């Protein structure tokens, strides 16, 4: 949808993923979108070099999130929120579910 603005479909999916889940690691993103791990890593590296995202190591896993010090973070999140409303319902349910596993039976809400 925003491919023309963001450069390609992979970076669009990465940004939507971070917008939805707040944090993530490349392997999970690649699994969710059925894309190559290398493509996801390249886009995350490009975004990190541009200052849009930051990463940290948790054990041997590199976790990415939006850079809270990025000067246009508010505008990017606003654009993503607006664009998110135009995603097809099928894509929303397939890729951007907030719960990734079922709730334990009897667990209070």
PyMOL CGO cylinders between C-alpha atoms (Angstrom):
from pymol import cmd
from pymol.cgo import CYLINDER

trace = [
    CYLINDER, 0.00, 0.00, 0.00, 2.70, 2.51, 1.00, 0.3, 1, 1, 1, 1, 1, 1,
    CYLINDER, 2.70, 2.51, 1.00, 5.26, 0.74, -1.14, 0.3, 1, 1, 1, 1, 1, 1,
    CYLINDER, 5.26, 0.74, -1.14, 5.86, 3.82, -3.28, 0.3, 1, 1, 1, 1, 1, 1,
    CYLINDER, 5.86, 3.82, -3.28, 6.50, 5.96, -0.21, 0.3, 1, 1, 1, 1, 1, 1,
    CYLINDER, 6.50, 5.96, -0.21, 8.52, 3.48, 1.86, 0.3, 1, 1, 1, 1, 1, 1,
    CYLINDER, 8.52, 3.48, 1.86, 10.56, 1.91, -0.92, 0.3, 1, 1, 1, 1, 1, 1,
    CYLINDER, 10.56, 1.91, -0.92, 9.36, -1.68, -0.91, 0.3, 1, 1, 1, 1, 1, 1,
    CYLINDER, 9.36, -1.68, -0.91, 6.83, -4.10, 0.52, 0.3, 1, 1, 1, 1, 1, 1,
    CYLINDER, 6.83, -4.10, 0.52, 9.26, -5.67, 3.01, 0.3, 1, 1, 1, 1, 1, 1,
    CYLINDER, 9.26, -5.67, 3.01, 10.01, -2.43, 4.83, 0.3, 1, 1, 1, 1, 1, 1,
    CYLINDER, 10.01, -2.43, 4.83, 6.26, -1.71, 4.92, 0.3, 1, 1, 1, 1, 1, 1,
    CYLINDER, 6.26, -1.71, 4.92, 5.63, -5.05, 6.63, 0.3, 1, 1, 1, 1, 1, 1,
    CYLINDER, 5.63, -5.05, 6.63, 8.50, -4.53, 9.08, 0.3, 1, 1, 1, 1, 1, 1,
    CYLINDER, 8.50, -4.53, 9.08, 7.16, -1.11, 10.10, 0.3, 1, 1, 1, 1, 1, 1,
    CYLINDER, 7.16, -1.11, 10.10, 3.60, -2.43, 10.48, 0.3, 1, 1, 1, 1, 1, 1,
    CYLINDER, 3.60, -2.43, 10.48, 4.96, -5.31, 12.57, 0.3, 1, 1, 1, 1, 1, 1,
    CYLINDER, 4.96, -5.31, 12.57, 6.82, -2.94, 14.90, 0.3, 1, 1, 1, 1, 1, 1,
    CYLINDER, 6.82, -2.94, 14.90, 3.78, -0.67, 15.04, 0.3, 1, 1, 1, 1, 1, 1,
    CYLINDER, 3.78, -0.67, 15.04, 1.57, -3.58, 16.11, 0.3, 1, 1, 1, 1, 1, 1,
    CYLINDER, 1.57, -3.58, 16.11, 3.87, -5.55, 18.42, 0.3, 1, 1, 1, 1, 1, 1,
    CYLINDER, 3.87, -5.55, 18.42, 6.23, -2.72, 19.52, 0.3, 1, 1, 1, 1, 1, 1,
    CYLINDER, 6.23, -2.72, 19.52, 9.26, -5.05, 19.48, 0.3, 1, 1, 1, 1, 1, 1,
    CYLINDER, 9.26, -5.05, 19.48, 10.37, -7.96, 17.37, 0.3, 1, 1, 1, 1, 1, 1,
    CYLINDER, 10.37, -7.96, 17.37, 13.22, -10.03, 16.07, 0.3, 1, 1, 1, 1, 1, 1,
    CYLINDER, 13.22, -10.03, 16.07, 13.97, -10.79, 12.41, 0.3, 1, 1, 1, 1, 1, 1,
    CYLINDER, 13.97, -10.79, 12.41, 13.28, -14.54, 12.49, 0.3, 1, 1, 1, 1, 1, 1,
    CYLINDER, 13.28, -14.54, 12.49, 9.78, -14.02, 13.88, 0.3, 1, 1, 1, 1, 1, 1,
    CYLINDER, 9.78, -14.02, 13.88, 9.05, -11.33, 11.27, 0.3, 1, 1, 1, 1, 1, 1,
    CYLINDER, 9.05, -11.33, 11.27, 10.27, -13.64, 8.49, 0.3, 1, 1, 1, 1, 1, 1,
    CYLINDER, 10.27, -13.64, 8.49, 8.09, -16.48, 9.83, 0.3, 1, 1, 1, 1, 1, 1,
    CYLINDER, 8.09, -16.48, 9.83, 4.99, -14.31, 10.17, 0.3, 1, 1, 1, 1, 1, 1,
    CYLINDER, 4.99, -14.31, 10.17, 5.24, -12.86, 6.65, 0.3, 1, 1, 1, 1, 1, 1,
    CYLINDER, 5.24, -12.86, 6.65, 6.70, -15.98, 4.97, 0.3, 1, 1, 1, 1, 1, 1,
    CYLINDER, 6.70, -15.98, 4.97, 9.62, -13.89, 3.68, 0.3, 1, 1, 1, 1, 1, 1,
    CYLINDER, 9.62, -13.89, 3.68, 13.35, -14.55, 3.61, 0.3, 1, 1, 1, 1, 1, 1,
    CYLINDER, 13.35, -14.55, 3.61, 15.24, -13.81, 6.79, 0.3, 1, 1, 1, 1, 1, 1,
    CYLINDER, 15.24, -13.81, 6.79, 17.96, -12.06, 4.80, 0.3, 1, 1, 1, 1, 1, 1,
    CYLINDER, 17.96, -12.06, 4.80, 15.47, -9.60, 3.28, 0.3, 1, 1, 1, 1, 1, 1,
    CYLINDER, 15.47, -9.60, 3.28, 14.05, -8.71, 6.70, 0.3, 1, 1, 1, 1, 1, 1,
    CYLINDER, 14.05, -8.71, 6.70, 17.55, -8.28, 8.15, 0.3, 1, 1, 1, 1, 1, 1,
    CYLINDER, 17.55, -8.28, 8.15, 18.60, -6.00, 5.30, 0.3, 1, 1, 1, 1, 1, 1,
    CYLINDER, 18.60, -6.00, 5.30, 15.60, -3.73, 5.80, 0.3, 1, 1, 1, 1, 1, 1,
    CYLINDER, 15.60, -3.73, 5.80, 16.10, -3.63, 9.58, 0.3, 1, 1, 1, 1, 1, 1,
    CYLINDER, 16.10, -3.63, 9.58, 19.77, -2.76, 9.07, 0.3, 1, 1, 1, 1, 1, 1,
    CYLINDER, 19.77, -2.76, 9.07, 18.80, 0.04, 6.68, 0.3, 1, 1, 1, 1, 1, 1,
    CYLINDER, 18.80, 0.04, 6.68, 16.20, 1.37, 9.14, 0.3, 1, 1, 1, 1, 1, 1,
    CYLINDER, 16.20, 1.37, 9.14, 18.69, 1.18, 12.00, 0.3, 1, 1, 1, 1, 1, 1,
    CYLINDER, 18.69, 1.18, 12.00, 21.36, 3.04, 10.01, 0.3, 1, 1, 1, 1, 1, 1,
    CYLINDER, 21.36, 3.04, 10.01, 18.76, 5.73, 9.31, 0.3, 1, 1, 1, 1, 1, 1,
    CYLINDER, 18.76, 5.73, 9.31, 17.93, 6.00, 13.00, 0.3, 1, 1, 1, 1, 1, 1,
    CYLINDER, 17.93, 6.00, 13.00, 14.30, 4.90, 12.64, 0.3, 1, 1, 1, 1, 1, 1,
    CYLINDER, 14.30, 4.90, 12.64, 14.76, 1.74, 14.73, 0.3, 1, 1, 1, 1, 1, 1,
    CYLINDER, 14.76, 1.74, 14.73, 17.18, 0.67, 17.43, 0.3, 1, 1, 1, 1, 1, 1,
    CYLINDER, 17.18, 0.67, 17.43, 18.22, -2.80, 18.50, 0.3, 1, 1, 1, 1, 1, 1,
    CYLINDER, 18.22, -2.80, 18.50, 19.49, -4.52, 21.58, 0.3, 1, 1, 1, 1, 1, 1,
    CYLINDER, 19.49, -4.52, 21.58, 20.79, -7.98, 22.28, 0.3, 1, 1, 1, 1, 1, 1,
    CYLINDER, 20.79, -7.98, 22.28, 18.75, -10.30, 24.48, 0.3, 1, 1, 1, 1, 1, 1,
    CYLINDER, 18.75, -10.30, 24.48, 21.05, -13.28, 24.81, 0.3, 1, 1, 1, 1, 1, 1,
    CYLINDER, 21.05, -13.28, 24.81, 21.95, -14.12, 21.22, 0.3, 1, 1, 1, 1, 1, 1,
    CYLINDER, 21.95, -14.12, 21.22, 18.82, -12.55, 19.74, 0.3, 1, 1, 1, 1, 1, 1,
    CYLINDER, 18.82, -12.55, 19.74, 18.76, -9.00, 18.38, 0.3, 1, 1, 1, 1, 1, 1,
    CYLINDER, 18.76, -9.00, 18.38, 15.46, -7.29, 19.29, 0.3, 1, 1, 1, 1, 1, 1,
    CYLINDER, 15.46, -7.29, 19.29, 14.30, -4.26, 17.26, 0.3, 1, 1, 1, 1, 1, 1,
    CYLINDER, 14.30, -4.26, 17.26, 11.94, -1.44, 18.18, 0.3, 1, 1, 1, 1, 1, 1,
    CYLINDER, 11.94, -1.44, 18.18, 11.24, 2.12, 17.08, 0.3, 1, 1, 1, 1, 1, 1,
    CYLINDER, 11.24, 2.12, 17.08, 13.89, 4.61, 18.15, 0.3, 1, 1, 1, 1, 1, 1,
    CYLINDER, 13.89, 4.61, 18.15, 12.23, 6.81, 20.80, 0.3, 1, 1, 1, 1, 1, 1,
    CYLINDER, 12.23, 6.81, 20.80, 14.70, 9.60, 19.96, 0.3, 1, 1, 1, 1, 1, 1,
    CYLINDER, 14.70, 9.60, 19.96, 13.94, 9.65, 16.24, 0.3, 1, 1, 1, 1, 1, 1,
    CYLINDER, 13.94, 9.65, 16.24, 12.75, 13.21, 15.45, 0.3, 1, 1, 1, 1, 1, 1,
    CYLINDER, 12.75, 13.21, 15.45, 9.89, 12.10, 13.17, 0.3, 1, 1, 1, 1, 1, 1,
    CYLINDER, 9.89, 12.10, 13.17, 8.68, 9.16, 15.26, 0.3, 1, 1, 1, 1, 1, 1,
    CYLINDER, 8.68, 9.16, 15.26, 5.33, 10.75, 16.04, 0.3, 1, 1, 1, 1, 1, 1,
    CYLINDER, 5.33, 10.75, 16.04, 4.71, 11.44, 12.36, 0.3, 1, 1, 1, 1, 1, 1,
    CYLINDER, 4.71, 11.44, 12.36, 5.75, 7.93, 11.28, 0.3, 1, 1, 1, 1, 1, 1,
    CYLINDER, 5.75, 7.93, 11.28, 3.47, 6.34, 13.86, 0.3, 1, 1, 1, 1, 1, 1,
    CYLINDER, 3.47, 6.34, 13.86, 0.62, 8.60, 12.78, 0.3, 1, 1, 1, 1, 1, 1,
    CYLINDER, 0.62, 8.60, 12.78, 1.16, 7.63, 9.13, 0.3, 1, 1, 1, 1, 1, 1,
    CYLINDER, 1.16, 7.63, 9.13, 1.31, 3.93, 10.03, 0.3, 1, 1, 1, 1, 1, 1,
    CYLINDER, 1.31, 3.93, 10.03, -1.86, 4.20, 12.12, 0.3, 1, 1, 1, 1, 1, 1,
    CYLINDER, -1.86, 4.20, 12.12, -3.70, 5.80, 9.21, 0.3, 1, 1, 1, 1, 1, 1,
    CYLINDER, -3.70, 5.80, 9.21, -2.34, 3.29, 6.68, 0.3, 1, 1, 1, 1, 1, 1,
    CYLINDER, -2.34, 3.29, 6.68, -3.16, 0.41, 9.03, 0.3, 1, 1, 1, 1, 1, 1,
    CYLINDER, -3.16, 0.41, 9.03, -6.87, 1.25, 8.76, 0.3, 1, 1, 1, 1, 1, 1,
    CYLINDER, -6.87, 1.25, 8.76, -6.72, 0.66, 4.99, 0.3, 1, 1, 1, 1, 1, 1,
    CYLINDER, -6.72, 0.66, 4.99, -5.17, -2.80, 5.15, 0.3, 1, 1, 1, 1, 1, 1,
    CYLINDER, -5.17, -2.80, 5.15, -7.42, -5.61, 3.90, 0.3, 1, 1, 1, 1, 1, 1,
    CYLINDER, -7.42, -5.61, 3.90, -9.19, -7.56, 6.65, 0.3, 1, 1, 1, 1, 1, 1,
    CYLINDER, -9.19, -7.56, 6.65, -7.55, -10.80, 5.50, 0.3, 1, 1, 1, 1, 1, 1,
    CYLINDER, -7.55, -10.80, 5.50, -4.08, -9.29, 5.92, 0.3, 1, 1, 1, 1, 1, 1,
    CYLINDER, -4.08, -9.29, 5.92, -4.96, -7.90, 9.36, 0.3, 1, 1, 1, 1, 1, 1,
    CYLINDER, -4.96, -7.90, 9.36, -6.14, -11.25, 10.69, 0.3, 1, 1, 1, 1, 1, 1,
    CYLINDER, -6.14, -11.25, 10.69, -3.29, -13.20, 9.10, 0.3, 1, 1, 1, 1, 1, 1,
    CYLINDER, -3.29, -13.20, 9.10, -0.34, -11.02, 10.11, 0.3, 1, 1, 1, 1, 1, 1,
    CYLINDER, -0.34, -11.02, 10.11, -1.29, -8.58, 12.83, 0.3, 1, 1, 1, 1, 1, 1,
    CYLINDER, -1.29, -8.58, 12.83, -3.05, -10.56, 15.55, 0.3, 1, 1, 1, 1, 1, 1,
    CYLINDER, -3.05, -10.56, 15.55, -2.06, -9.26, 18.96, 0.3, 1, 1, 1, 1, 1, 1,
    CYLINDER, -2.06, -9.26, 18.96, -2.30, -12.66, 20.66, 0.3, 1, 1, 1, 1, 1, 1,
    CYLINDER, -2.30, -12.66, 20.66, 0.02, -15.26, 19.24, 0.3, 1, 1, 1, 1, 1, 1,
    CYLINDER, 0.02, -15.26, 19.24, -1.08, -18.20, 21.38, 0.3, 1, 1, 1, 1, 1, 1,
    CYLINDER, -1.08, -18.20, 21.38, -4.34, -19.20, 23.05, 0.3, 1, 1, 1, 1, 1, 1,
    CYLINDER, -4.34, -19.20, 23.05, -5.20, -18.07, 26.56, 0.3, 1, 1, 1, 1, 1, 1,
    CYLINDER, -5.20, -18.07, 26.56, -4.87, -20.70, 29.27, 0.3, 1, 1, 1, 1, 1, 1,
    CYLINDER, -4.87, -20.70, 29.27, -8.30, -22.17, 30.19, 0.3, 1, 1, 1, 1, 1, 1,
    CYLINDER, -8.30, -22.17, 30.19, -9.72, -20.53, 33.30, 0.3, 1, 1, 1, 1, 1, 1,
    CYLINDER, -9.72, -20.53, 33.30, -7.26, -17.63, 33.26, 0.3, 1, 1, 1, 1, 1, 1,
    CYLINDER, -7.26, -17.63, 33.26, -8.99, -14.34, 34.21, 0.3, 1, 1, 1, 1, 1, 1,
    CYLINDER, -8.99, -14.34, 34.21, -9.10, -11.60, 31.60, 0.3, 1, 1, 1, 1, 1, 1,
]
cmd.load_cgo(trace, "trace")
